[in-house]
């Protein structure tokens, strides 16, 4: 989803892209048609054997990983591999002459956060293997980049959504239920949350790789957060009267929150997210309806 959005932003800015994709991918058609985009085939287990990259690239973005499904997010052995893949991606960046490496982190690096806004002082306390792996990959790739004199930028992703969202996310589940005429069931949804539309995420990552920003960690999220229930209400109102939903009464069981301080990133890249949730969820609903 984010790689797709990034390539679209790059083309709009006249930037040439070498898009490394898996040989057996079913998503190649997501790449827009442009003479600026050059598909290069390779897989995570053989990153250093990839041919077809020039030796004078500017930045390498590493989004690919394994084990992102609910069934594998807490599989330690799988996420051990993701650490190796990230370090291999740094080696590939050196091979391609890149001055900057941009990695994709995750809010899971913090573990569950209750009642506090996430900012630069929030402690790292990952719980699931996915979050542990992301934190380790970020720390070790930063060290390797320093050894190779490559700028290290870590874009820590919070909750990105859009037409290319993965199956099974909360928004995907809800829209599927509404299309089928089924009732979507939610928690009490009283926790603060933060949704960022995919094209805004693409723009933010583009700037993190191509603009003059200091090597550091930057949040990739929206400028404002709100209660999750408010997002769901906008989704229901946007979908229309066919949307049926029920909320649980689980107020005694607090859920982790995503309330993010974005000022550091906004100041660094000079960009404020443009797509409001109503506009973004309308695009997502229309895309899902067209495929149903």
Secondary structure, DSSP 8 states (H G I E B T S, - for coil): -HHHHHHHHHHHTT--EEEEE-TT-S-GGGS---TTEEEEE--GGGGGG-----S--SEEEE---S--STTTTT-HHHHHHHHHHHHHHHHHHHHTT-SEEEEEEEGGGG----SS-B-TT------SHHHHHHHHHHHHHHHHHHHHT-EEEEEEE--EESTT--TTSHHHHHHHHHHHT-EEEE----SEE--EEHHHHHHHHHHHHHS---SSEEEES-S--EEHHHHHHHHHHHH-TT-EEEE---TTS------B--HHHHHHHT------HHHHHHHHHHHHHHH-
